[in-house]
Amino acid sequence: MDVSGTSATAENSKPAAVIKVTARQLLVKLGAGGLSLDAVARDSGLAVTDIEAVFPHRDDLLTALVIDAYNESGAAMERADQAARDAHASAGARLLTVTRALRQWSFDNPAEFTLIYGSPVPEYHAPQDTVPTASRTPAVLAGIVRSALEAGELTPPRRAVPGPPLLLPEAVQLFGGTPEAPFSDIIERGIVLWSNLIGLLVFQVFSRTHDSVRDESAFFDFAIAVAAEGIGLEVPLDETTD
């Protein structure tokens, strides 16, 4: 796929900004599957040829939107984590803070959340360009888990993940190496935490829990605390939720 249209120069140009704003509006109305360059041209007032000069194909535009969504959601978590660290919060409190930040971003941007975490877009395959930005969310979680490990804030698991390591080298590299026993499976457990977080957000953003729980914010906090128990991390809960 040619993604040359998503260069820094193009991203900063006025046509690119108009195109992406219009495309985000169409995501809300039509979903990612209904996005097309013709639709963007119709709603933006630009000629299709002007759009193709920046994003030659629909997939190039989708890729730019995917990258933006991962960057924006990752940045929201990073800002929240920095504020928590500045306040000398524990690792458990940091985890609750960053997951709340991702939840807020998801509710503020449901179309973009659906684009990156919802059903696959028909006939679209995200290129490698999206991998670094997609890694920002697990990188924040990994940093918190690593800090908890180094600060002695983790409780050893009652049983280890059986068998040989289940990880790809990229996951080990993201975490900064494999810890020694009894925390040698902490990366696998962190991936479980990450998947629980995204699954919980899918349930809440797509209104799968609204008819099951009385207070979805409080339930979110509780669920994160329960999920964190799997890595031996205690998440402090209070009476106030975001």
Secondary structure, 3 states (H helix, E strand, C coil): CCCHHHCHHHHHCHHHHHHHHHHHHHHHHHCHHHCCHHHHHHHHCCCHHHHHHHCCCHHHHHHHHHHHHHHHHHHHHHHHHHHHHHCCCCHHHHHHHHHHHHHHHHHHCHHHHHHHHCCCCCCCCCCHHHHHHHCHHHHHHHHHHHHHHHCCCCCCCCCCCCCCCCCCHHHHHHHCCCCCCCCCCHHHHHHHHHHHHHHHHHHHHCCCCCCCCCCHHHHHHHHHHHHHHHHCCCCCCCCCCC
